[in-house]
Amino acid sequence: MATRAPRGTPAAVSASPTPAAASRSSAWLLIAIALVAFALRVGVTAKFQGIGAPPDAESNPDQVEYENFAWRLASGHGYTKPDGTPTAIRPPGTSAALLPVYWLCGHDFFAARIWFATLSALSCLFTSVIA
């Protein structure tokens, strides 16, 4: 048998959070996850590649080509090989993702690596939104 609170006393507060509070806590959790994801990506890049190091042709030759295409695009040479020959040897997505960084910062490997770490961490947020 349920008992009532005596007259004049406030009713018991609900233990479950309101929808707005739950939404805020979920948002903070997602932001925390994205920040941890960003920190991990920057840390791993700094440890194994070097945060401002140029691409390593020996360990990843694709990275060198994408970076060169991005720099040539930013410099106004189009999607061309170093000799100026237009090419479609690689899909342009990675180079296009680097393009804003090279336009804004010049040929800066540090900025490019931070940009990719940011995009990658933001993909965690985007995945949670569409899930």
The 8 nearest C-alpha neighbors of each residue, nearest first, counted from 0:
[[1, 2, 3, 4, 5, 11, 10, 6],
 [2, 0, 3, 4, 5, 11, 10, 6],
 [1, 3, 0, 4, 5, 11, 10, 6],
 [4, 2, 5, 1, 6, 10, 11, 0],
 [3, 5, 6, 8, 10, 2, 9, 11],
 [4, 6, 8, 3, 7, 9, 2, 10],
 [7, 5, 8, 4, 9, 3, 10, 2],
 [6, 8, 5, 9, 4, 10, 3, 11],
 [9, 7, 6, 5, 10, 4, 11, 3],
 [10, 8, 11, 7, 4, 12, 6, 5],
 [9, 11, 12, 8, 4, 3, 13, 7],
 [10, 12, 13, 9, 4, 14, 8, 3],
 [13, 11, 14, 10, 9, 15, 16, 17],
 [12, 14, 15, 11, 16, 10, 17, 9],
 [15, 13, 12, 16, 11, 17, 10, 21],
 [14, 16, 13, 17, 12, 21, 18, 20],
 [17, 15, 20, 21, 18, 14, 13, 19],
 [16, 18, 20, 19, 21, 15, 22, 13],
 [17, 19, 21, 20, 22, 16, 23, 15],
 [20, 18, 22, 17, 21, 23, 16, 24],
 [21, 19, 23, 17, 22, 18, 16, 24],
 [22, 20, 18, 24, 19, 23, 16, 25],
 [21, 23, 19, 25, 20, 24, 18, 26],
 [24, 22, 26, 20, 25, 21, 19, 27],
 [23, 25, 27, 21, 26, 22, 28, 20],
 [26, 24, 28, 22, 23, 27, 21, 29],
 [25, 27, 23, 29, 24, 28, 22, 30],
 [28, 26, 30, 24, 29, 25, 31, 23],
 [27, 29, 25, 31, 26, 30, 24, 32],
 [30, 28, 32, 26, 31, 27, 33, 25],
 [31, 29, 27, 33, 32, 28, 34, 26],
 [30, 32, 28, 34, 29, 33, 27, 35],
 [31, 33, 29, 35, 30, 34, 36, 28],
 [32, 34, 36, 30, 120, 31, 35, 37],
 [35, 33, 37, 31, 36, 32, 38, 30],
 [34, 36, 38, 32, 37, 33, 39, 31],
 [35, 37, 33, 39, 120, 34, 38, 32],
 [38, 36, 34, 120, 40, 35, 39, 116],
 [39, 37, 35, 41, 40, 36, 42, 34],
 [40, 38, 42, 36, 37, 41, 43, 35],
 [39, 41, 37, 43, 42, 38, 116, 44],
 [40, 42, 44, 38, 39, 43, 45, 37],
 [43, 41, 39, 45, 44, 40, 38, 46],
 [42, 44, 46, 40, 45, 41, 47, 39],
 [45, 43, 41, 48, 42, 47, 46, 50],
 [44, 46, 49, 50, 42, 43, 48, 47],
 [47, 45, 43, 44, 42, 48, 49, 50],
 [46, 48, 44, 45, 43, 49, 42, 50],
 [49, 47, 44, 45, 46, 50, 52, 43],
 [50, 48, 45, 52, 51, 44, 47, 46],
 [49, 51, 45, 109, 52, 44, 112, 48],
 [52, 50, 109, 108, 49, 53, 112, 107],
 [53, 51, 49, 50, 108, 54, 48, 109],
 [52, 54, 108, 55, 51, 49, 63, 48],
 [53, 55, 63, 62, 56, 52, 59, 66],
 [54, 56, 57, 58, 59, 53, 63, 60],
 [57, 55, 60, 59, 58, 63, 54, 62],
 [56, 58, 55, 59, 60, 54, 63, 61],
 [57, 59, 55, 56, 60, 54, 62, 61],
 [58, 60, 56, 61, 62, 57, 55, 63],
 [59, 61, 56, 63, 62, 57, 58, 64],
 [62, 60, 64, 63, 59, 65, 56, 66],
 [61, 63, 65, 60, 64, 59, 54, 66],
 [64, 62, 66, 60, 61, 54, 65, 56],
 [63, 65, 67, 61, 66, 62, 68, 60],
 [66, 64, 68, 94, 62, 67, 63, 69],
 [65, 67, 69, 63, 64, 68, 62, 70],
 [68, 66, 64, 70, 69, 65, 63, 71],
 [67, 69, 71, 65, 66, 70, 78, 94],
 [70, 68, 94, 66, 72, 67, 71, 98],
 [69, 71, 73, 67, 72, 68, 74, 66],
 [70, 72, 74, 68, 76, 73, 69, 77],
 [73, 71, 77, 69, 75, 74, 70, 76],
 [74, 72, 70, 71, 75, 102, 98, 101],
 [73, 75, 71, 72, 76, 70, 77, 102],
 [74, 76, 72, 73, 77, 71, 70, 78],
 [77, 75, 71, 72, 74, 79, 78, 83],
 [78, 76, 72, 79, 75, 71, 85, 68],
 [79, 77, 68, 72, 85, 86, 71, 76],
 [78, 80, 85, 84, 83, 86, 77, 81],
 [79, 81, 83, 84, 82, 85, 86, 78],
 [80, 82, 83, 79, 84, 67, 71, 68],
 [81, 83, 80, 84, 79, 85, 76, 86],
 [84, 82, 80, 79, 81, 85, 76, 77],
 [83, 85, 79, 80, 82, 86, 81, 78],
 [86, 84, 79, 78, 83, 80, 87, 77],
 [87, 85, 79, 88, 84, 78, 80, 89],
 [86, 88, 89, 90, 85, 78, 91, 79],
 [87, 89, 86, 90, 91, 80, 85, 64],
 [90, 88, 87, 91, 65, 86, 64, 61],
 [89, 91, 92, 87, 88, 93, 94, 65],
 [90, 92, 94, 93, 95, 89, 65, 78],
 [93, 91, 95, 94, 90, 96, 89, 97],
 [94, 92, 96, 95, 91, 65, 97, 90],
 [93, 95, 69, 97, 65, 91, 96, 92],
 [94, 96, 98, 92, 97, 93, 91, 69],
 [95, 97, 93, 94, 98, 92, 99, 100],
 [98, 96, 94, 95, 100, 99, 69, 101],
 [97, 99, 95, 101, 100, 69, 96, 73],
 [100, 98, 102, 101, 97, 103, 96, 95],
 [101, 99, 103, 102, 98, 97, 104, 111],
 [100, 102, 105, 104, 98, 103, 99, 106],
 [103, 101, 99, 100, 73, 105, 104, 98],
 [102, 104, 100, 101, 105, 99, 98, 106],
 [105, 103, 101, 100, 102, 107, 106, 110],
 [106, 104, 101, 107, 102, 103, 100, 73],
 [105, 107, 101, 108, 104, 70, 100, 102],
 [108, 106, 110, 109, 105, 104, 111, 101],
 [107, 109, 111, 51, 110, 53, 112, 52],
 [110, 108, 51, 112, 111, 107, 50, 113],
 [111, 109, 113, 107, 108, 112, 114, 100],
 [110, 112, 108, 114, 109, 113, 100, 115],
 [113, 111, 115, 109, 114, 110, 108, 116],
 [112, 114, 116, 110, 115, 111, 117, 109],
 [115, 113, 111, 117, 112, 116, 110, 118],
 [114, 116, 118, 112, 117, 113, 119, 111],
 [117, 115, 113, 119, 114, 118, 40, 37],
 [118, 116, 114, 120, 115, 119, 121, 113],
 [119, 117, 115, 121, 120, 116, 114, 122],
 [118, 120, 116, 122, 117, 121, 115, 123],
 [121, 119, 37, 117, 33, 36, 122, 123],
 [122, 120, 118, 124, 123, 119, 117, 125],
 [121, 123, 125, 119, 120, 124, 126, 118],
 [124, 122, 126, 121, 120, 125, 33, 127],
 [125, 123, 121, 127, 122, 126, 128, 29],
 [124, 126, 122, 128, 127, 123, 121, 129],
 [127, 125, 123, 129, 128, 124, 130, 122],
 [126, 128, 130, 124, 125, 129, 123, 29],
 [127, 129, 125, 126, 130, 124, 123, 29],
 [128, 130, 126, 127, 125, 124, 123, 122],
 [129, 127, 128, 126, 125, 124, 123, 122]]
